Amino acid sequence: MAITAVPLVSVIVVTHNSGGVIGDLLASYGDSRGNLELIVVDCGSTDDTVARLVASPIPKKILVGPNVGYAAGLNRGIAARSPSSVACMVLNPDTTLTPTTILELLETLIEYPQYGALSPTLLNGQGDVTYSGGTFESRSFAVQFSEEHPSALTPQTTEVIHGAAVLIRNAALEDVGPLPEEYFLFREEAALSMRLHDKKWSVGYVPRPTVTHVNGASLNQYSYRVRNFYMTRNHLHFLVDAKQLSKREALKRSARLLYERQRMPGASAVRTLYRLLKNDAAPVCHFILGKKGPRSPLWARDEAIAPVPDHRELASQGMRE
């Protein structure tokens, strides 16, 4: 489908110590076709991310502030989009685009009005497919991404979009409201997918446009223990919040998933149970106590959450020609 008058798409990127990868994304964005505006929300970077953003000649809006988490950063970027924008292209800072990626996704979004969000095919640095649609596992509701080469070029309805690269219709965003900020890190894409389904929007995967995602480049700054903490705790909260399970049922359904995640090749059951207790005891306790947001000491008493300082606009330039 060819678009005669290309509507505006807001490209939203959340950064946190992303100096090593943001240059590649900016370069690929600069070659992208379409009517685009770039909004970068930096969450407390201590490296040269902001300096690289400021030095780039690409027109953009830069918002800098504290590390409020990925979903909260996205919400701030979405709130800063132009009123004439019709959709938001959410990208991880460790992604790169082809010149037609966003335009092809937009054409599909316009042609198929039932879709609230569309993800492209994701490739790793070696060109292998790492996302070609996603589903929820039937018992634990763990997210499972297909890595099969697409067999058709038409858009496919799927259960889960990929948060590293997804075009979201503004009308759908207005329906579901702000992205869930309580997770802080991980599971936002699953929660957003469920909210879209609840509002009767379809979630889709478009085979032809591609995005290269250097999987893990944004997360290498975090230790395994930190990543595992958020994956375990947030998965359990997702089962309660999105699937309406009790805490006991959420733990029961996730037991096998958590065990398999800690099992190393050739490790005995005893060794795996030791790793499970070592790595998952804290996130499970946080879940049982209802703790959300950024990690805090388990024994700390929850207090009323003070308003998080908003991001301030560091630099703003006009819409890219």
TORKOL-133475 format. One record per residue (C-alpha): residue number from 1; residue in one letter; chain; x, y, z. Coordinates in steps of 0.1 Angstrom, whole numbers, plus 5000, padded with zeros to 4 digits. Example, Ala and Ser with C-alpha at 12.3 -4.5 7.8 and 13.67 -1.06 7.14 Angstrom:
<atoms>
  nr rest kette east north   up
   1    A     A 5123  4955 5078
   2    S     A 5137  4989 5071
</atoms>
This chain:
<atoms>
  nr rest kette east north   up
   1    M     A 5000  5000 5000
   2    A     A 5015  5033 4990
   3    I     A 5008  5064 5012
   4    T     A 5003  5096 4993
   5    A     A 5005  5120 5023
   6    V     A 5027  5103 5049
   7    P     A 5015  5111 5084
   8    L     A 5039  5119 5113
   9    V     A 5053  5091 5133
  10    S     A 5070  5098 5167
  11    V     A 5101  5076 5173
  12    I     A 5106  5071 5210
  13    V     A 5139  5058 5224
  14    V     A 5147  5054 5261
  15    T     A 5184  5054 5270
  16    H     A 5204  5045 5301
  17    N     A 5242  5043 5297
  18    S     A 5237  5035 5260
  19    G     A 5267  5054 5247
  20    G     A 5282  5023 5231
  21    V     A 5252  5017 5209
  22    I     A 5232  5048 5204
  23    G     A 5254  5060 5175
  24    D     A 5244  5031 5153
  25    L     A 5207  5037 5159
  26    L     A 5210  5074 5152
  27    A     A 5228  5067 5119
  28    S     A 5201  5042 5108
  29    Y     A 5174  5066 5118
  30    G     A 5190  5094 5098
  31    D     A 5186  5072 5067
  32    S     A 5150  5063 5074
  33    R     A 5123  5073 5051
  34    G     A 5090  5089 5062
  35    N     A 5077  5118 5082
  36    L     A 5094  5113 5115
  37    E     A 5102  5130 5148
  38    L     A 5128  5116 5172
  39    I     A 5123  5118 5210
  40    V     A 5150  5104 5232
  41    V     A 5144  5100 5270
  42    D     A 5176  5095 5289
  43    C     A 5171  5079 5323
  44    G     A 5201  5089 5345
  45    S     A 5230  5079 5322
  46    T     A 5264  5083 5337
  47    D     A 5284  5076 5305
  48    D     A 5286  5097 5274
  49    T     A 5251  5089 5261
  50    V     A 5238  5124 5265
  51    A     A 5269  5140 5250
  52    R     A 5266  5117 5219
  53    L     A 5229  5127 5216
  54    V     A 5237  5164 5218
  55    A     A 5266  5161 5193
  56    S     A 5244  5143 5167
  57    P     A 5231  5167 5140
  58    I     A 5199  5148 5136
  59    P     A 5168  5168 5146
  60    K     A 5155  5155 5179
  61    K     A 5141  5162 5213
  62    I     A 5161  5151 5243
  63    L     A 5146  5147 5277
  64    V     A 5170  5140 5306
  65    G     A 5161  5130 5341
  66    P     A 5164  5103 5368
  67    N     A 5163  5066 5361
  68    V     A 5125  5060 5365
  69    G     A 5125  5027 5346
  70    Y     A 5119  5017 5310
  71    A     A 5081  5020 5309
  72    A     A 5081  5054 5328
  73    G     A 5107  5067 5303
  74    L     A 5085  5056 5274
  75    N     A 5055  5073 5290
  76    R     A 5074  5106 5292
  77    G     A 5085  5103 5256
  78    I     A 5050  5095 5244
  79    A     A 5036  5125 5263
  80    A     A 5061  5147 5245
  81    R     A 5050  5137 5210
  82    S     A 5035  5162 5186
  83    P     A 4997  5164 5185
  84    S     A 4997  5156 5148
  85    S     A 5015  5122 5153
  86    V     A 4995  5092 5144
  87    A     A 5017  5064 5159
  88    C     A 5047  5059 5181
  89    M     A 5077  5038 5170
  90    V     A 5093  5024 5202
  91    L     A 5129  5013 5198
  92    N     A 5155  5000 5221
  93    P     A 5188  5020 5219
  94    D     A 5206  4988 5207
  95    T     A 5186  4985 5175
  96    T     A 5192  4996 5139
  97    L     A 5167  5002 5111
  98    T     A 5166  4997 5074
  99    P     A 5156  5028 5054
 100    T     A 5121  5015 5049
 101    T     A 5114  4998 5083
 102    I     A 5092  5024 5098
 103    L     A 5074  5033 5065
 104    E     A 5065  4997 5059
 105    L     A 5052  4992 5094
 106    L     A 5031  5025 5090
 107    E     A 5017  5014 5057
 108    T     A 5005  4981 5073
 109    L     A 4991  4999 5103
 110    I     A 4970  5021 5080
 111    E     A 4959  4993 5058
 112    Y     A 4948  4970 5087
 113    P     A 4929  4992 5112
 114    Q     A 4923  4963 5136
 115    Y     A 4959  4963 5147
 116    G     A 4969  4984 5177
 117    A     A 5006  4975 5176
 118    L     A 5029  4959 5151
 119    S     A 5064  4945 5154
 120    P     A 5088  4937 5125
 121    T     A 5111  4908 5121
 122    L     A 5140  4911 5145
 123    L     A 5174  4899 5136
 124    N     A 5206  4895 5157
 125    G     A 5240  4908 5147
 126    Q     A 5246  4877 5126
 127    G     A 5214  4882 5106
 128    D     A 5195  4853 5123
 129    V     A 5158  4857 5131
 130    T     A 5152  4863 5168
 131    Y     A 5115  4874 5166
 132    S     A 5089  4864 5141
 133    G     A 5058  4865 5164
 134    G     A 5053  4857 5201
 135    T     A 5029  4836 5222
 136    F     A 5022  4829 5258
 137    E     A 5030  4795 5271
 138    S     A 4998  4778 5282
 139    R     A 5006  4771 5319
 140    S     A 5032  4797 5331
 141    F     A 5023  4823 5305
 142    A     A 5059  4828 5298
 143    V     A 5066  4848 5266
 144    Q     A 5079  4826 5238
 145    F     A 5093  4842 5207
 146    S     A 5093  4824 5174
 147    E     A 5127  4823 5156
 148    E     A 5114  4808 5124
 149    H     A 5119  4825 5090
 150    P     A 5086  4841 5080
 151    S     A 5067  4819 5055
 152    A     A 5045  4848 5042
 153    L     A 5048  4885 5038
 154    T     A 5013  4894 5050
 155    P     A 5009  4907 5086
 156    Q     A 5002  4879 5111
 157    T     A 4981  4882 5143
 158    T     A 5002  4872 5173
 159    E     A 4998  4872 5210
 160    V     A 5029  4893 5220
 161    I     A 5047  4921 5204
 162    H     A 5085  4926 5209
 163    G     A 5093  4956 5230
 164    A     A 5126  4963 5213
 165    A     A 5108  4975 5182
 166    V     A 5071  4981 5179
 167    L     A 5049  5006 5162
 168    I     A 5019  5015 5183
 169    R     A 4988  5033 5171
 170    N     A 4981  5065 5191
 171    A     A 4944  5056 5193
 172    A     A 4954  5023 5209
 173    L     A 4977  5041 5234
 174    E     A 4948  5064 5244
 175    D     A 4926  5033 5249
 176    V     A 4951  5014 5272
 177    G     A 4965  5045 5290
 178    P     A 5001  5049 5303
 179    L     A 5024  5019 5300
 180    P     A 5026  4999 5333
 181    E     A 5055  5016 5352
 182    E     A 5054  4993 5383
 183    Y     A 5076  4967 5366
 184    F     A 5105  4991 5362
 185    L     A 5123  4966 5339
 186    F     A 5110  4936 5319
 187    R     A 5075  4923 5311
 188    E     A 5062  4957 5299
 189    E     A 5056  4942 5264
 190    A     A 5036  4913 5278
 191    A     A 5015  4937 5299
 192    L     A 5009  4961 5270
 193    S     A 4999  4932 5247
 194    M     A 4974  4920 5273
 195    R     A 4960  4955 5277
 196    L     A 4956  4959 5239
 197    H     A 4938  4925 5237
 198    D     A 4915  4936 5265
 199    K     A 4906  4967 5246
 200    K     A 4898  4946 5215
 201    W     A 4929  4956 5195
 202    S     A 4948  4930 5176
 203    V     A 4986  4926 5180
 204    G     A 5005  4919 5149
 205    Y     A 5038  4909 5134
 206    V     A 5049  4921 5100
 207    P     A 5074  4898 5083
 208    R     A 5091  4920 5056
 209    P     A 5104  4951 5075
 210    T     A 5134  4942 5097
 211    V     A 5152  4956 5127
 212    T     A 5186  4944 5139
 213    H     A 5187  4941 5176
 214    V     A 5220  4935 5194
 215    N     A 5201  4915 5220
 216    G     A 5214  4922 5255
 217    A     A 5236  4952 5246
 218    S     A 5212  4975 5267
 219    L     A 5212  4950 5296
 220    N     A 5249  4941 5298
 221    Q     A 5254  4969 5323
 222    Y     A 5233  4949 5348
 223    S     A 5245  4918 5365
 224    Y     A 5228  4885 5361
 225    R     A 5214  4887 5396
 226    V     A 5198  4921 5388
 227    R     A 5183  4909 5355
 228    N     A 5171  4876 5371
 229    F     A 5155  4896 5400
 230    Y     A 5133  4917 5377
 231    M     A 5125  4888 5353
 232    T     A 5113  4866 5382
 233    R     A 5094  4892 5403
 234    N     A 5078  4909 5373
 235    H     A 5067  4876 5357
 236    L     A 5049  4867 5389
 237    H     A 5033  4901 5392
 238    F     A 5022  4899 5356
 239    L     A 5003  4867 5363
 240    V     A 4984  4884 5391
 241    D     A 4979  4917 5374
 242    A     A 4972  4907 5338
 243    K     A 4960  4871 5342
 244    Q     A 4941  4876 5375
 245    L     A 4957  4847 5393
 246    S     A 4962  4844 5430
 247    K     A 4997  4847 5443
 248    R     A 4997  4811 5452
 249    E     A 4985  4800 5418
 250    A     A 5011  4823 5401
 251    L     A 5039  4806 5421
 252    K     A 5025  4772 5414
 253    R     A 5023  4778 5376
 254    S     A 5058  4793 5375
 255    A     A 5076  4767 5395
 256    R     A 5088  4747 5365
 257    L     A 5097  4778 5346
 258    L     A 5119  4791 5374
 259    Y     A 5135  4757 5379
 260    E     A 5144  4754 5342
 261    R     A 5157  4789 5341
 262    Q     A 5183  4781 5368
 263    R     A 5193  4747 5355
 264    M     A 5228  4746 5340
 265    P     A 5238  4719 5314
 266    G     A 5247  4687 5333
 267    A     A 5238  4702 5367
 268    S     A 5222  4679 5393
 269    A     A 5188  4686 5408
 270    V     A 5205  4696 5440
 271    R     A 5227  4721 5423
 272    T     A 5198  4735 5404
 273    L     A 5177  4739 5436
 274    Y     A 5207  4757 5452
 275    R     A 5208  4781 5423
 276    L     A 5171  4786 5425
 277    L     A 5172  4795 5462
 278    K     A 5202  4817 5457
 279    N     A 5188  4837 5428
 280    D     A 5150  4836 5432
 281    A     A 5144  4838 5469
 282    A     A 5146  4876 5470
 283    P     A 5124  4883 5440
 284    V     A 5098  4857 5452
 285    C     A 5098  4874 5487
 286    H     A 5093  4908 5470
 287    F     A 5064  4894 5450
 288    I     A 5047  4879 5481
 289    L     A 5051  4912 5499
 290    G     A 5037  4931 5469
 291    K     A 5068  4951 5462
 292    K     A 5071  4967 5428
 293    G     A 5092  4993 5410
 294    P     A 5129  4995 5415
 295    R     A 5147  4970 5438
 296    S     A 5147  4980 5474
 297    P     A 5159  4962 5506
 298    L     A 5134  4935 5515
 299    W     A 5131  4947 5550
 300    A     A 5125  4984 5540
 301    R     A 5090  4996 5549
 302    D     A 5071  5008 5519
 303    E     A 5063  5045 5521
 304    A     A 5041  5068 5501
 305    I     A 5058  5072 5468
 306    A     A 5069  5108 5462
 307    P     A 5063  5122 5427
 308    V     A 5093  5114 5405
 309    P     A 5109  5146 5390
 310    D     A 5099  5149 5354
 311    H     A 5125  5149 5326
 312    R     A 5136  5183 5315
 313    E     A 5141  5192 5279
 314    L     A 5178  5195 5272
 315    A     A 5176  5201 5234
 316    S     A 5148  5204 5209
 317    Q     A 5150  5206 5172
 318    G     A 5123  5205 5145
 319    M     A 5108  5176 5127
 320    R     A 5133  5159 5104
 321    E     A 5130  5167 5068
</atoms>
